[in-house]
Amino acid sequence: MITPEEDYYVLSSLSPSPVQKRLALFVVLSILAVYVSIVSGLTANFHPGAVGPFTPIYSTAMIVNELITAILLFAQFSILRSRATLMIASGYLFNALILIPWFLAVPGAFAPDGMIGGYQSTSALYLFWHLGFALLTIAYALSKDAAPSRRYWLGTVREAITYSVALTVTAVSALTFLSIAGEPLLPVVISGARNLTSLWVWFVGAPVVLTSMAALVVLWVRRRSLLDLWLVVIMVTYVIDPILAYYPDPRRFSVGWYAVRTFGLFAGGVVLIVLLYETSALYAQLVGAVRAQRREREARLMTGDAVAATIAHEVKQPLSGMITSADAGLRFLNHPVPDLQEAKTAFRQIIAGGHRAAAVIEGIRTIFKKEDRMSASLDLNDLVRETLALVREGLAKHRILVEAELDERLPQITGDRIQLQQVLVNLITNAIDSMTTVEGARVLSVRSEIHDDGNVMISVADTGRGIGPQDIDRIFNPLFTTKPDGMGMGLSICRSIIEAHDGRLWAAPNTPRGAIFHFSSIRSVSA
């Protein structure tokens, strides 16, 4: 099942704000400052040793953080159906689960030599923990730019989450078994209870550093979202963690050992806090959107009733007069001696009535050209997102994938919000109708951009039936339609609205199939 990705402001898609970027930079610089101070020898004479409550507190907090983060990301996957989101949710679930045997195996946490495994088992679980999350982070970053047919989960949400949880539990169980059962075969990376040997560098430290650096590079190259930003911070801690664990003090429970775990807990906690904050913020936006939608629906009903009443009242009189004149003209022609002069008079009255009816309809049409009636400053990107939310059910019903490329540099424009949304709803609805009868991928692409001359352009593309060359210039004509049940007024009204905003609306063929509708030259606030 292909589900539209209309929620563009969830954490895995939301662009980080300048404040969030500065916060992430502050965290990274703080980590590096601690790293430099430790490596430079400022803490060389201080070795705190094992602090009894630290490991249980640290492990419990990490397990809770990672598990809640995984649950929130699985919830986002249920909305987006993105394989990338599923990957990183599985990564956090993997962390939460593998921390449990690592916690039980750590010497001194519950027992002097650990409850399960041995000293080498602890290091093996540490290795699997960091390698697993780093590899799943790489998979997450690479999956974001896959082809649409591979970017989204096609089955049910329950099926995807069930498979993910089952595979993660199986992987953690297998790695735990290998770490414990294979304890005698593992290289001696811990000598005694606390000292790390040189083998630790090659068998644990180097693989973790190299894999984490690879994840850091991939994330940095492909970073676009708030989640990417904080994953970069976490990968920085993953790179520094094994270095400080060995150098300059190769003993467990050194200052570096405590420092990297504290920063790892903090970085993971920040991701959870940001997730919770964004969830509450998005909930507030959802409430606002629902209220705005209700007001808009009521306004549309009132406008529709007013227009219908105006048409019924104003057009009824000239039409009635035209019918009366036509009857009279026929009677004059049916006389034994046709009264041509009276018939001509009746026909002139019919012509006059027709012009009057046309004038009435034109007057009603000007309703859509009153720019200052509801003109206000608005963000077209926000309007696109709200419109996609309005048509969510239609997109989901017909299994249509939405791809949105919204240029965040778009300036504010002045216009009638309801009228411009009516244009977007009409274009998107037409695109949905065009794709309902086609086989293969159904993709709706909505794009916003600003040209070098300052003009703003919105494009709505589909992979539907398309528009025949013979109809491309007629589809905007009033009463012309290619739909069996269409009235032929939608695109005509859309063009009128865009032209009333000093814009232009046109259509073109899409590749490999379908149609693209563009409207541009909308007035910006500065215009």
SVG drawing of the C-alpha trace seen along z (x, -y; Angstrom):
<svg xmlns="http://www.w3.org/2000/svg" viewBox="-55 -46 104 67">
<polyline fill="none" stroke="black" stroke-width="0.4" points="0.0,0.0 1.4,-3.4 0.4,-6.1 0.8,-9.9 3.6,-11.5 1.6,-14.7 3.0,-15.2 6.0,-17.1 6.5,-18.6 7.3,-15.5 10.7,-15.1 12.1,-12.8 11.1,-15.5 11.1,-18.8 14.0,-21.1 16.0,-22.2 15.6,-25.9 18.6,-28.1 18.1,-27.8 18.1,-24.0 21.2,-24.1 23.0,-26.3 21.9,-23.9 23.3,-20.9 26.6,-22.8 26.8,-23.7 26.4,-20.1 29.1,-19.0 31.5,-21.7 30.9,-20.8 31.7,-17.1 34.9,-18.2 35.9,-20.5 35.7,-17.7 37.5,-15.4 40.4,-17.9 40.6,-18.5 40.9,-14.8 43.3,-14.0 45.5,-17.0 46.1,-15.5 44.1,-18.0 42.5,-15.0 45.5,-12.7 45.8,-12.5 42.1,-11.8 40.7,-8.4 37.2,-8.2 37.0,-4.4 33.8,-2.4 30.8,-4.4 28.3,-1.9 25.0,-3.5 26.2,-5.0 26.0,-2.0 22.5,-0.9 21.2,-4.5 22.9,-5.1 21.7,-1.8 18.1,-2.2 17.9,-5.8 19.4,-4.7 17.0,-1.8 14.0,-3.9 15.1,-6.8 15.9,-4.4 12.6,-2.5 10.4,-5.6 12.2,-7.1 11.7,-3.8 8.0,-3.9 7.6,-7.5 9.5,-6.8 7.4,-3.7 4.4,-6.0 5.8,-8.3 6.4,-5.4 2.7,-4.5 2.0,-7.9 4.7,-8.2 5.2,-4.5 8.9,-5.5 11.4,-2.6 14.0,-5.1 11.9,-5.9 11.4,-2.2 15.2,-1.6 16.0,-4.2 13.1,-3.1 14.5,0.4 17.9,-1.1 16.6,-2.6 14.7,0.6 18.0,2.5 19.8,0.2 17.1,0.6 17.1,4.4 20.9,5.0 21.5,2.6 19.6,5.1 22.2,8.0 25.1,5.5 23.7,4.1 23.5,7.5 27.0,8.5 28.8,5.3 30.9,6.3 29.8,4.5 26.3,3.6 24.4,6.4 27.3,8.8 31.1,8.3 31.7,10.3 28.4,9.6 25.2,11.7 25.8,13.2 28.9,13.8 32.2,12.5 34.5,9.5 35.0,10.2 31.2,10.7 30.7,7.1 33.0,5.8 31.5,7.9 28.0,6.6 29.4,3.1 30.8,3.7 27.5,5.1 25.6,2.3 27.5,-0.5 28.0,1.3 24.4,2.3 23.1,-1.3 25.7,-2.8 24.8,-0.4 21.1,-1.0 21.8,-4.7 23.6,-4.3 20.7,-2.3 18.3,-5.0 20.3,-7.8 20.7,-5.8 17.0,-4.8 15.8,-8.3 16.8,-8.9 15.8,-5.6 13.3,-5.3 9.7,-6.0 8.8,-2.3 11.5,-1.3 11.3,-4.3 7.9,-3.4 6.5,-0.3 3.9,1.2 2.3,3.6 0.3,2.8 1.8,0.9 1.2,3.8 3.0,6.2 6.0,3.8 6.3,3.2 5.8,6.9 8.6,7.9 10.9,5.1 10.4,6.1 10.7,9.8 14.0,9.3 15.4,7.0 14.6,9.3 16.1,12.3 19.3,10.3 19.8,9.2 19.1,12.7 21.6,14.2 24.3,11.6 23.8,12.1 24.1,15.8 27.3,15.5 28.8,13.0 28.1,15.3 28.5,18.8 31.6,17.7 33.3,16.0 36.2,18.5 36.8,17.8 36.8,14.0 40.1,12.1 41.2,10.8 40.3,7.1 39.9,6.6 42.6,7.7 41.2,8.3 38.1,6.3 39.2,2.8 42.2,2.6 41.8,2.6 44.5,4.4 45.9,3.4 43.6,5.9 40.7,3.8 41.8,1.1 41.8,3.5 38.9,5.7 36.5,3.2 37.7,-0.4 38.7,-0.5 35.6,1.2 33.3,-1.2 35.2,-4.3 35.4,-3.4 31.7,-2.4 30.5,-5.4 32.6,-7.8 31.1,-6.2 27.6,-6.8 28.6,-10.4 29.8,-11.1 26.7,-9.6 24.4,-11.6 26.4,-14.8 26.1,-14.5 22.4,-13.7 21.3,-15.7 18.1,-17.6 15.9,-17.0 15.9,-17.7 16.3,-14.0 19.4,-13.9 20.9,-16.8 20.7,-15.0 21.8,-11.7 25.0,-13.5 25.5,-14.6 25.0,-11.0 27.5,-9.7 30.0,-12.2 29.7,-10.6 30.0,-7.2 33.3,-8.2 34.7,-9.7 33.4,-7.0 36.0,-4.2 38.8,-6.7 38.3,-8.1 37.7,-4.6 41.3,-3.7 43.3,-6.9 44.8,-8.5 43.7,-6.2 43.1,-2.5 41.2,-1.7 37.5,-1.2 35.7,-3.8 38.1,-6.6 37.1,-10.2 36.8,-9.6 34.7,-6.5 32.2,-8.5 32.3,-11.5 31.4,-9.7 28.5,-7.9 27.2,-11.1 27.2,-12.8 25.7,-9.7 22.9,-9.8 22.4,-13.5 22.4,-13.3 20.0,-10.5 17.8,-12.3 17.8,-15.4 16.4,-13.4 13.6,-12.1 12.9,-15.6 12.8,-17.0 10.5,-14.2 8.1,-14.9 8.2,-18.7 7.6,-18.3 4.7,-15.9 3.0,-18.4 3.7,-21.3 2.3,-19.2 -0.7,-18.4 -1.4,-22.1 -1.0,-22.7 -3.4,-19.8 -6.0,-21.4 -5.5,-24.7 -5.8,-23.1 -9.0,-21.3 -10.5,-24.5 -9.4,-26.4 -10.8,-23.6 -14.1,-23.8 -14.2,-27.6 -13.3,-27.2 -16.0,-24.6 -18.6,-26.8 -17.4,-29.7 -17.5,-27.6 -21.1,-26.5 -22.1,-30.1 -20.4,-31.2 -22.0,-28.3 -25.4,-29.1 -25.0,-32.8 -23.8,-32.1 -26.6,-29.5 -29.2,-32.0 -27.8,-34.8 -27.9,-32.6 -31.4,-31.4 -32.7,-34.9 -30.9,-36.9 -30.8,-34.5 -34.4,-33.3 -35.9,-36.6 -34.0,-37.0 -34.5,-33.3 -38.2,-33.6 -38.4,-36.6 -36.5,-34.8 -39.0,-31.8 -42.0,-34.2 -40.5,-36.0 -39.8,-32.7 -43.4,-31.5 -44.6,-34.8 -42.4,-34.7 -43.6,-31.1 -47.2,-32.3 -46.6,-35.1 -44.9,-32.8 -47.8,-30.2 -50.5,-32.7 -52.2,-32.1 -50.4,-35.2 -47.1,-35.3 -46.6,-38.6 -42.9,-38.9 -42.5,-42.3 -43.8,-41.1 -41.7,-37.9 -38.6,-40.0 -39.5,-42.1 -39.8,-38.9 -36.5,-37.6 -34.8,-40.9 -36.1,-40.5 -34.7,-37.0 -31.3,-38.4 -31.5,-41.2 -32.5,-38.6 -29.5,-36.5 -27.1,-39.5 -28.7,-40.3 -28.2,-36.7 -24.6,-36.8 -24.1,-40.0 -25.6,-38.5 -23.2,-35.5 -20.3,-37.7 -21.2,-39.7 -21.3,-36.5 -17.9,-35.6 -16.4,-38.8 -16.9,-37.4 -13.7,-35.5 -11.8,-38.6 -12.3,-40.7 -8.7,-40.7 -9.1,-43.0 -12.1,-41.2 -10.0,-38.6 -6.5,-39.6 -3.8,-38.8 -0.1,-37.8 0.3,-34.0 2.9,-31.3 2.2,-29.1 4.2,-26.2 2.0,-26.1 -1.0,-26.3 0.2,-23.3 0.7,-21.3 -2.8,-22.2 -4.3,-21.3 -2.6,-17.9 -4.0,-17.3 -7.5,-18.1 -7.3,-15.6 -5.5,-12.9 -8.4,-10.5 -8.7,-10.6 -5.0,-10.1 -5.0,-7.1 -8.1,-5.6 -6.5,-5.4 -3.0,-4.5 -1.4,-7.7 2.1,-8.6 2.8,-12.3 6.2,-13.8 6.5,-17.4 9.5,-19.6 8.8,-22.9 11.4,-25.7 11.7,-27.2 13.0,-30.4 9.6,-31.3 8.6,-34.8 5.2,-35.6 2.6,-36.5 -0.6,-38.5 -3.9,-36.9 -7.1,-35.3 -6.2,-32.1 -9.5,-30.4 -9.5,-31.1 -5.9,-29.9 -6.6,-26.8 -9.6,-26.2 -7.2,-26.3 -4.9,-23.7 -7.8,-21.5 -9.2,-21.6 -5.9,-20.8 -5.1,-18.0 -8.6,-16.5 -8.3,-16.5 -5.0,-14.7 -6.5,-12.1 -9.4,-11.5 -6.9,-11.2 -4.9,-8.5 -7.8,-6.3 -8.1,-4.3 -4.4,-3.9 -2.2,-0.9 1.3,-1.2 2.7,-3.8 0.4,-6.6 2.5,-9.6 1.3,-13.2 4.2,-15.7 3.7,-19.1 6.6,-21.6 7.1,-25.2 10.0,-27.3 11.1,-30.9 12.6,-32.0 15.5,-34.4 13.1,-37.2 11.3,-36.8 8.2,-35.0 6.8,-32.2 5.6,-29.1 3.6,-26.1 3.5,-22.9 1.1,-20.0 2.0,-16.9 0.4,-13.5 1.0,-10.1 -2.6,-9.8 -4.3,-9.6 -2.9,-13.0 -4.4,-15.5 -4.7,-15.0 -2.9,-17.4 -6.3,-18.4 -7.6,-19.4 -4.5,-21.1 -5.7,-24.6 -9.4,-24.0 -9.4,-22.6 -9.6,-26.1 -12.6,-27.1 -15.9,-27.3 -18.2,-24.3 -15.4,-22.2 -14.7,-19.0 -13.0,-15.6 -14.8,-14.0 -18.1,-12.0 -19.7,-13.7 -17.8,-17.0 -19.4,-20.5 -16.4,-22.1 -16.2,-25.0 -13.4,-24.0 -10.3,-24.9 -12.0,-28.0 -12.6,-29.3 -9.1,-28.3 -7.6,-30.4 -9.9,-33.3 -8.7,-33.2 -5.0,-33.0 -5.4,-35.9 -7.2,-37.9 -3.9,-37.5 -1.8,-38.8 -0.7,-35.2 -0.9,-32.7 -2.2,-29.1 -1.2,-26.7 -0.9,-22.9 1.8,-20.7 2.3,-17.0 4.2,-15.1 6.9,-12.5 6.5,-9.5 2.7,-10.1 0.2,-12.4 -0.1,-16.2 1.5,-19.1 -0.3,-22.2 1.7,-25.3 0.7,-28.7 3.1,-31.5 3.8,-35.2 1.8,-35.5 2.4,-38.8 4.8,-38.7 4.4,-40.9 7.2,-43.2 5.6,-43.7"/>
</svg>
